[in-house]
Amino acid sequence: MSLQEELRQVEEDLERLRSEVAEMRRQVGELGPTDPVERSMMINQADEQEILVNELDARREDLLKRIGKE
C-alpha cells in the first residue's frame, strides 16, 4: 500500500470514528435517568474510541510528514 493510499484509509477511519464517538456521546446525553453501570460502560466505550482517534490522528500526521519528504 502506498503512503497516499494509507493516508486516505487513515482519514476515512478518522472520519468514521469521530462520527461514532459523537453519536455515543449524544446517546449518553439522551439517556436520562438510567442504569449507572450502562451509562458508565457507554462513556468508557466512547473514551476508548477517542484514544483510537488520537492514535490515528498521530499516524495521519506521520504519514503527511513522510509524504512531504518524498
A tleap script that builds the chain and sets N, CA, C and O, in Angstrom:
source leaprc.protein.ff14SB
mol = sequence {
  NMET SER LEU GLN GLU GLU LEU ARG GLN VAL
  GLU GLU ASP LEU GLU ARG LEU ARG SER GLU
  VAL ALA GLU MET ARG ARG GLN VAL GLY GLU
  LEU GLY PRO THR ASP PRO VAL GLU ARG SER
  MET MET ILE ASN GLN ALA ASP GLU GLN GLU
  ILE LEU VAL ASN GLU LEU ASP ALA ARG ARG
  GLU ASP LEU LEU LYS ARG ILE GLY LYS CGLU
}
set mol.1.N position { 0.850 -1.166 0.000 }
set mol.1.CA position { 0.000 0.000 0.000 }
set mol.1.C position { 0.904 1.240 0.000 }
set mol.1.O position { 1.846 1.333 0.787 }
set mol.2.N position { 0.612 2.161 -0.870 }
set mol.2.CA position { 1.408 3.391 -0.936 }
set mol.2.C position { 1.066 4.297 0.248 }
set mol.2.O position { 0.049 4.113 0.917 }
set mol.3.N position { 1.927 5.267 0.488 }
set mol.3.CA position { 1.682 6.213 1.577 }
set mol.3.C position { 0.389 6.993 1.347 }
set mol.3.O position { -0.360 7.259 2.287 }
set mol.4.N position { 0.135 7.354 0.096 }
set mol.4.CA position { -1.096 8.082 -0.236 }
set mol.4.C position { -2.338 7.243 0.069 }
set mol.4.O position { -3.321 7.744 0.614 }
set mol.5.N position { -2.275 5.962 -0.290 }
set mol.5.CA position { -3.407 5.072 -0.027 }
set mol.5.C position { -3.603 4.881 1.474 }
set mol.5.O position { -4.733 4.870 1.962 }
set mol.6.N position { -2.510 4.732 2.193 }
set mol.6.CA position { -2.592 4.572 3.637 }
set mol.6.C position { -3.173 5.829 4.277 }
set mol.6.O position { -4.003 5.738 5.182 }
set mol.7.N position { -2.745 6.993 3.817 }
set mol.7.CA position { -3.273 8.253 4.337 }
set mol.7.C position { -4.776 8.347 4.078 }
set mol.7.O position { -5.536 8.740 4.963 }
set mol.8.N position { -5.192 7.997 2.899 }
set mol.8.CA position { -6.620 8.036 2.560 }
set mol.8.C position { -7.412 7.109 3.489 }
set mol.8.O position { -8.488 7.476 3.960 }
set mol.9.N position { -6.882 5.913 3.752 }
set mol.9.CA position { -7.556 4.965 4.632 }
set mol.9.C position { -7.628 5.501 6.063 }
set mol.9.O position { -8.665 5.400 6.719 }
set mol.10.N position { -6.527 6.067 6.537 }
set mol.10.CA position { -6.499 6.627 7.895 }
set mol.10.C position { -7.513 7.763 8.013 }
set mol.10.O position { -8.218 7.859 9.017 }
set mol.11.N position { -7.590 8.621 7.002 }
set mol.11.CA position { -8.542 9.725 7.041 }
set mol.11.C position { -9.983 9.226 7.030 }
set mol.11.O position { -10.837 9.796 7.709 }
set mol.12.N position { -10.262 8.177 6.275 }
set mol.12.CA position { -11.603 7.587 6.272 }
set mol.12.C position { -11.933 7.005 7.642 }
set mol.12.O position { -13.039 7.184 8.151 }
set mol.13.N position { -10.966 6.306 8.234 }
set mol.13.CA position { -11.170 5.731 9.563 }
set mol.13.C position { -11.396 6.821 10.611 }
set mol.13.O position { -12.248 6.681 11.488 }
set mol.14.N position { -10.627 7.902 10.512 }
set mol.14.CA position { -10.790 9.017 11.446 }
set mol.14.C position { -12.192 9.613 11.357 }
set mol.14.O position { -12.836 9.866 12.374 }
set mol.15.N position { -12.647 9.828 10.147 }
set mol.15.CA position { -13.978 10.400 9.954 }
set mol.15.C position { -15.055 9.493 10.560 }
set mol.15.O position { -15.965 9.963 11.243 }
set mol.16.N position { -14.937 8.195 10.298 }
set mol.16.CA position { -15.908 7.234 10.820 }
set mol.16.C position { -15.877 7.189 12.343 }
set mol.16.O position { -16.925 7.242 12.985 }
set mol.17.N position { -14.679 7.092 12.926 }
set mol.17.CA position { -14.566 7.002 14.373 }
set mol.17.C position { -15.050 8.272 15.064 }
set mol.17.O position { -15.727 8.197 16.090 }
set mol.18.N position { -14.714 9.422 14.519 }
set mol.18.CA position { -15.178 10.682 15.121 }
set mol.18.C position { -16.701 10.749 15.126 }
set mol.18.O position { -17.310 11.202 16.095 }
set mol.19.N position { -17.297 10.298 14.050 }
set mol.19.CA position { -18.756 10.269 13.967 }
set mol.19.C position { -19.342 9.308 15.004 }
set mol.19.O position { -20.334 9.624 15.660 }
set mol.20.N position { -18.722 8.133 15.147 }
set mol.20.CA position { -19.199 7.152 16.123 }
set mol.20.C position { -19.089 7.693 17.548 }
set mol.20.O position { -20.003 7.514 18.353 }
set mol.21.N position { -17.975 8.351 17.859 }
set mol.21.CA position { -17.786 8.912 19.203 }
set mol.21.C position { -18.848 9.976 19.478 }
set mol.21.O position { -19.441 10.001 20.557 }
set mol.22.N position { -19.083 10.846 18.511 }
set mol.22.CA position { -20.081 11.899 18.678 }
set mol.22.C position { -21.464 11.281 18.914 }
set mol.22.O position { -22.224 11.761 19.755 }
set mol.23.N position { -21.779 10.237 18.184 }
set mol.23.CA position { -23.073 9.565 18.345 }
set mol.23.C position { -23.172 8.917 19.724 }
set mol.23.O position { -24.217 9.002 20.369 }
set mol.24.N position { -22.102 8.272 20.183 }
set mol.24.CA position { -22.113 7.656 21.513 }
set mol.24.C position { -22.348 8.707 22.594 }
set mol.24.O position { -23.163 8.515 23.496 }
set mol.25.N position { -21.627 9.814 22.491 }
set mol.25.CA position { -21.767 10.879 23.488 }
set mol.25.C position { -23.184 11.472 23.448 }
set mol.25.O position { -23.747 11.805 24.491 }
set mol.26.N position { -23.750 11.601 22.259 }
set mol.26.CA position { -25.119 12.098 22.132 }
set mol.26.C position { -26.093 11.152 22.829 }
set mol.26.O position { -26.998 11.587 23.541 }
set mol.27.N position { -25.893 9.850 22.613 }
set mol.27.CA position { -26.765 8.855 23.233 }
set mol.27.C position { -26.667 8.890 24.753 }
set mol.27.O position { -27.675 8.768 25.447 }
set mol.28.N position { -25.459 9.056 25.264 }
set mol.28.CA position { -25.286 9.143 26.714 }
set mol.28.C position { -26.059 10.346 27.245 }
set mol.28.O position { -26.708 10.259 28.287 }
set mol.29.N position { -25.992 11.456 26.537 }
set mol.29.CA position { -26.703 12.661 26.965 }
set mol.29.C position { -28.214 12.510 26.926 }
set mol.29.O position { -28.922 13.171 27.686 }
set mol.30.N position { -28.714 11.648 26.051 }
set mol.30.CA position { -30.155 11.458 25.897 }
set mol.30.C position { -30.711 10.363 26.800 }
set mol.30.O position { -31.928 10.185 26.863 }
set mol.31.N position { -29.860 9.634 27.494 }
set mol.31.CA position { -30.329 8.506 28.292 }
set mol.31.C position { -31.250 8.924 29.433 }
set mol.31.O position { -32.175 8.193 29.787 }
set mol.32.N position { -31.002 10.082 30.000 }
set mol.32.CA position { -31.791 10.481 31.153 }
set mol.32.C position { -31.500 9.547 32.311 }
set mol.32.O position { -30.433 8.936 32.364 }
set mol.33.N position { -32.445 9.429 33.244 }
set mol.33.CA position { -32.214 8.516 34.370 }
set mol.33.C position { -32.150 7.074 33.859 }
set mol.33.O position { -33.103 6.564 33.268 }
set mol.34.N position { -31.038 6.449 34.094 }
set mol.34.CA position { -30.845 5.084 33.608 }
set mol.34.C position { -29.875 4.360 34.516 }
set mol.34.O position { -29.380 4.923 35.493 }
set mol.35.N position { -29.617 3.147 34.198 }
set mol.35.CA position { -28.693 2.325 34.965 }
set mol.35.C position { -27.305 2.953 34.934 }
set mol.35.O position { -26.746 3.140 33.854 }
set mol.36.N position { -26.733 3.284 36.099 }
set mol.36.CA position { -25.406 3.903 36.128 }
set mol.36.C position { -24.320 3.027 35.495 }
set mol.36.O position { -23.364 3.547 34.919 }
set mol.37.N position { -24.460 1.727 35.597 }
set mol.37.CA position { -23.470 0.826 35.010 }
set mol.37.C position { -23.507 0.932 33.487 }
set mol.37.O position { -22.466 0.976 32.832 }
set mol.38.N position { -24.708 0.971 32.938 }
set mol.38.CA position { -24.849 1.092 31.478 }
set mol.38.C position { -24.276 2.426 30.992 }
set mol.38.O position { -23.564 2.470 29.989 }
set mol.39.N position { -24.585 3.496 31.695 }
set mol.39.CA position { -24.077 4.819 31.332 }
set mol.39.C position { -22.552 4.829 31.395 }
set mol.39.O position { -21.891 5.355 30.500 }
set mol.40.N position { -22.003 4.252 32.448 }
set mol.40.CA position { -20.548 4.196 32.616 }
set mol.40.C position { -19.895 3.405 31.489 }
set mol.40.O position { -18.846 3.796 30.977 }
set mol.41.N position { -20.511 2.300 31.107 }
set mol.41.CA position { -19.967 1.482 30.019 }
set mol.41.C position { -19.950 2.265 28.712 }
set mol.41.O position { -18.982 2.191 27.955 }
set mol.42.N position { -21.007 3.009 28.447 }
set mol.42.CA position { -21.067 3.795 27.207 }
set mol.42.C position { -20.008 4.902 27.210 }
set mol.42.O position { -19.376 5.168 26.188 }
set mol.43.N position { -19.823 5.538 28.354 }
set mol.43.CA position { -18.807 6.588 28.452 }
set mol.43.C position { -17.418 5.991 28.260 }
set mol.43.O position { -16.589 6.564 27.553 }
set mol.44.N position { -17.160 4.850 28.882 }
set mol.44.CA position { -15.862 4.186 28.720 }
set mol.44.C position { -15.618 3.795 27.269 }
set mol.44.O position { -14.508 3.941 26.758 }
set mol.45.N position { -16.647 3.305 26.616 }
set mol.45.CA position { -16.521 2.921 25.210 }
set mol.45.C position { -16.190 4.132 24.348 }
set mol.45.O position { -15.341 4.049 23.460 }
set mol.46.N position { -16.851 5.250 24.604 }
set mol.46.CA position { -16.561 6.482 23.854 }
set mol.46.C position { -15.138 6.947 24.129 }
set mol.46.O position { -14.437 7.384 23.216 }
set mol.47.N position { -14.706 6.854 25.391 }
set mol.47.CA position { -13.328 7.241 25.735 }
set mol.47.C position { -12.312 6.380 24.997 }
set mol.47.O position { -11.303 6.890 24.510 }
set mol.48.N position { -12.571 5.072 24.910 }
set mol.48.CA position { -11.668 4.173 24.193 }
set mol.48.C position { -11.616 4.520 22.711 }
set mol.48.O position { -10.551 4.469 22.096 }
set mol.49.N position { -12.751 4.869 22.145 }
set mol.49.CA position { -12.786 5.261 20.730 }
set mol.49.C position { -11.985 6.549 20.517 }
set mol.49.O position { -11.307 6.702 19.501 }
set mol.50.N position { -12.065 7.469 21.478 }
set mol.50.CA position { -11.309 8.713 21.357 }
set mol.50.C position { -9.805 8.451 21.410 }
set mol.50.O position { -9.032 9.146 20.751 }
set mol.51.N position { -9.388 7.462 22.182 }
set mol.51.CA position { -7.973 7.079 22.209 }
set mol.51.C position { -7.552 6.609 20.822 }
set mol.51.O position { -6.479 6.969 20.338 }
set mol.52.N position { -8.396 5.807 20.186 }
set mol.52.CA position { -8.103 5.350 18.823 }
set mol.52.C position { -8.037 6.533 17.854 }
set mol.52.O position { -7.181 6.573 16.970 }
set mol.53.N position { -8.934 7.483 18.026 }
set mol.53.CA position { -8.921 8.675 17.171 }
set mol.53.C position { -7.589 9.397 17.330 }
set mol.53.O position { -6.982 9.805 16.340 }
set mol.54.N position { -7.133 9.557 18.570 }
set mol.54.CA position { -5.856 10.241 18.806 }
set mol.54.C position { -4.691 9.482 18.175 }
set mol.54.O position { -3.786 10.092 17.607 }
set mol.55.N position { -4.713 8.156 18.274 }
set mol.55.CA position { -3.650 7.348 17.661 }
set mol.55.C position { -3.667 7.475 16.145 }
set mol.55.O position { -2.617 7.603 15.516 }
set mol.56.N position { -4.857 7.441 15.563 }
set mol.56.CA position { -4.971 7.591 14.110 }
set mol.56.C position { -4.566 8.996 13.667 }
set mol.56.O position { -3.967 9.172 12.606 }
set mol.57.N position { -4.893 9.982 14.481 }
set mol.57.CA position { -4.507 11.350 14.159 }
set mol.57.C position { -2.978 11.481 14.137 }
set mol.57.O position { -2.421 12.142 13.261 }
set mol.58.N position { -2.313 10.855 15.095 }
set mol.58.CA position { -0.843 10.868 15.124 }
set mol.58.C position { -0.295 10.143 13.904 }
set mol.58.O position { 0.683 10.590 13.305 }
set mol.59.N position { -0.915 9.029 13.531 }
set mol.59.CA position { -0.491 8.280 12.341 }
set mol.59.C position { -0.659 9.133 11.089 }
set mol.59.O position { 0.197 9.141 10.205 }
set mol.60.N position { -1.776 9.849 11.031 }
set mol.60.CA position { -2.037 10.728 9.887 }
set mol.60.C position { -0.944 11.792 9.779 }
set mol.60.O position { -0.421 12.038 8.691 }
set mol.61.N position { -0.602 12.415 10.891 }
set mol.61.CA position { 0.446 13.439 10.892 }
set mol.61.C position { 1.784 12.857 10.429 }
set mol.61.O position { 2.512 13.491 9.665 }
set mol.62.N position { 2.099 11.658 10.892 }
set mol.62.CA position { 3.332 10.990 10.478 }
set mol.62.C position { 3.336 10.735 8.972 }
set mol.62.O position { 4.340 10.968 8.300 }
set mol.63.N position { 2.219 10.261 8.454 }
set mol.63.CA position { 2.120 9.999 7.016 }
set mol.63.C position { 2.275 11.292 6.215 }
set mol.63.O position { 2.950 11.307 5.185 }
set mol.64.N position { 1.659 12.367 6.680 }
set mol.64.CA position { 1.780 13.646 5.978 }
set mol.64.C position { 3.236 14.113 5.946 }
set mol.64.O position { 3.700 14.629 4.930 }
set mol.65.N position { 3.952 13.934 7.046 }
set mol.65.CA position { 5.375 14.305 7.080 }
set mol.65.C position { 6.183 13.448 6.110 }
set mol.65.O position { 7.037 13.952 5.381 }
set mol.66.N position { 5.900 12.143 6.112 }
set mol.66.CA position { 6.633 11.241 5.225 }
set mol.66.C position { 6.351 11.540 3.767 }
set mol.66.O position { 7.253 11.478 2.932 }
set mol.67.N position { 5.108 11.864 3.457 }
set mol.67.CA position { 4.752 12.194 2.082 }
set mol.67.C position { 5.446 13.485 1.665 }
set mol.67.O position { 5.880 13.616 0.520 }
set mol.68.N position { 5.552 14.430 2.579 }
set mol.68.CA position { 6.213 15.699 2.298 }
set mol.68.C position { 7.694 15.550 2.035 }
set mol.68.O position { 8.282 16.394 1.360 }
set mol.69.N position { 8.317 14.494 2.550 }
set mol.69.CA position { 9.749 14.265 2.365 }
set mol.69.C position { 10.059 13.549 1.061 }
set mol.69.O position { 11.215 13.490 0.642 }
set mol.70.N position { 9.034 13.005 0.419 }
set mol.70.CA position { 9.269 12.268 -0.832 }
set mol.70.C position { 9.576 13.193 -1.972 }
set mol.70.O position { 9.799 12.739 -3.094 }
savepdb mol mol.pdb
quit
